[in-house]
Amino acid sequence: MSELLGTLSVAASGMEAQSMRLRYISENIANADTPGYHRKTAPFEAVVDGGTPTGRVALGDVELDPSDLTRIYDPGNPMANADGYYDGSNVDMIVEIADAREAQRSYEANLKLFDQARQMSQGLLDLLRK
């Protein structure tokens, strides 16, 4: 029974990590046109308990994408320098949409795993009651 509960914990941690990842992706999409905005990313990290891997995952600290910002030519913009350029963001909408789709699919897979483990534990409890 403890293995089934551990499976529930692993699936739940995966769902939580993917939902936070989707939040960062949403923030990136919302700020794609914000001048000077750097794309946010967060790496997945294995959760360790007393030196033993638990199988669970969590998102690490948020990191800003160090790639260069897009240079935009718009001499009429108040943020433009003497040459007429200003820094846009480094958000690529194609990458963000692909990441969102990947996070959604991973969330759904963890949800199915969670549901399957829940059904198995319910079946086990039903057998023990008889």
C-alpha positions in Angstrom: 0.0 0.0 0.0 2.9 2.4 0.7 4.1 2.0 -2.9 0.7 3.1 -4.1 0.8 6.2 -1.8 4.4 6.9 -3.0 3.1 6.7 -6.6 0.4 9.2 -5.7 3.0 11.5 -4.3 5.2 11.3 -7.3 2.4 12.0 -9.7 1.1 14.9 -7.6 4.6 16.5 -7.5 4.8 16.2 -11.3 1.4 17.9 -11.7 2.5 20.7 -9.4 5.8 21.2 -11.2 4.1 21.3 -14.6 1.4 23.7 -13.4 4.1 26.1 -12.1 6.0 25.7 -15.4 2.8 26.7 -17.3 2.5 29.8 -15.0 6.0 30.9 -16.1 5.2 30.2 -19.7 2.0 32.3 -19.4 4.0 35.1 -17.9 6.5 34.9 -20.8 3.7 35.1 -23.4 2.0 38.0 -21.6 5.2 39.9 -21.5 6.4 39.1 -25.1 6.0 42.7 -26.1 7.4 44.3 -23.0 10.6 46.1 -23.7 13.6 44.7 -21.8 11.8 41.6 -20.6 13.9 38.4 -20.2 12.2 35.0 -20.6 11.7 33.1 -17.4 12.7 29.4 -17.1 12.9 27.0 -14.2 14.7 23.7 -14.2 13.2 20.5 -12.8 15.0 19.1 -9.7 14.8 15.7 -8.1 13.5 15.8 -4.5 15.9 14.1 -2.1 14.9 13.0 1.4 17.9 12.3 3.7 20.1 11.5 0.7 17.6 9.1 -0.8 15.9 10.1 -4.1 12.1 10.1 -3.6 11.1 10.0 -7.3 9.3 13.3 -6.8 10.2 16.5 -8.8 10.1 20.2 -8.0 10.9 23.3 -10.0 14.2 25.0 -9.1 14.7 28.7 -8.8 13.5 30.9 -11.6 16.2 31.8 -14.0 16.2 34.6 -16.6 17.2 33.6 -20.2 20.6 35.2 -20.8 20.1 35.3 -24.6 20.3 38.7 -26.3 17.2 40.9 -26.4 15.7 41.7 -29.8 16.9 45.1 -31.1 13.9 47.0 -32.5 14.2 50.0 -34.8 11.6 52.6 -33.9 12.9 56.1 -33.8 9.6 57.5 -32.6 9.6 55.3 -29.4 10.5 57.2 -26.3 12.8 54.3 -25.2 14.8 54.5 -28.5 18.4 55.5 -28.3 20.1 58.1 -30.6 20.2 55.5 -33.4 16.5 54.8 -33.1 16.8 51.3 -31.5 15.5 49.9 -28.2 15.7 46.5 -26.6 12.6 44.3 -27.0 12.2 41.0 -25.2 13.8 37.6 -25.9 10.5 35.7 -25.8 10.0 33.5 -28.9 6.3 32.7 -29.2 6.9 29.4 -31.0 9.1 28.1 -28.2 6.6 29.2 -25.6 3.7 27.5 -27.3 5.7 24.3 -27.8 6.8 24.4 -24.1 3.1 25.0 -23.1 2.0 22.0 -25.1 4.7 19.8 -23.6 3.9 20.9 -20.1 0.2 20.3 -20.7 0.8 16.8 -22.0 3.1 16.0 -19.1 0.5 17.2 -16.7 -2.1 15.0 -18.3 0.2 12.0 -18.1 0.8 12.6 -14.4 -2.9 13.0 -13.9 -3.6 9.6 -15.5 -0.9 8.0 -13.4 -2.4 9.6 -10.3 -5.9 8.3 -11.2 -4.6 4.8 -12.0 -2.8 4.6 -8.6 -6.0 5.9 -6.9 -8.1 3.3 -8.6 -5.6 0.5 -7.7 -5.6 1.6 -4.0 -9.4 1.8 -4.0 -9.5 -1.8 -5.4 -7.1 -3.0 -2.8 -9.2 -1.5 0.0 -12.3 -3.1 -1.5 -10.5 -6.5 -1.5 -9.4 -6.0 2.1 -13.0 -5.2 3.2 -14.4 -8.5 1.9 
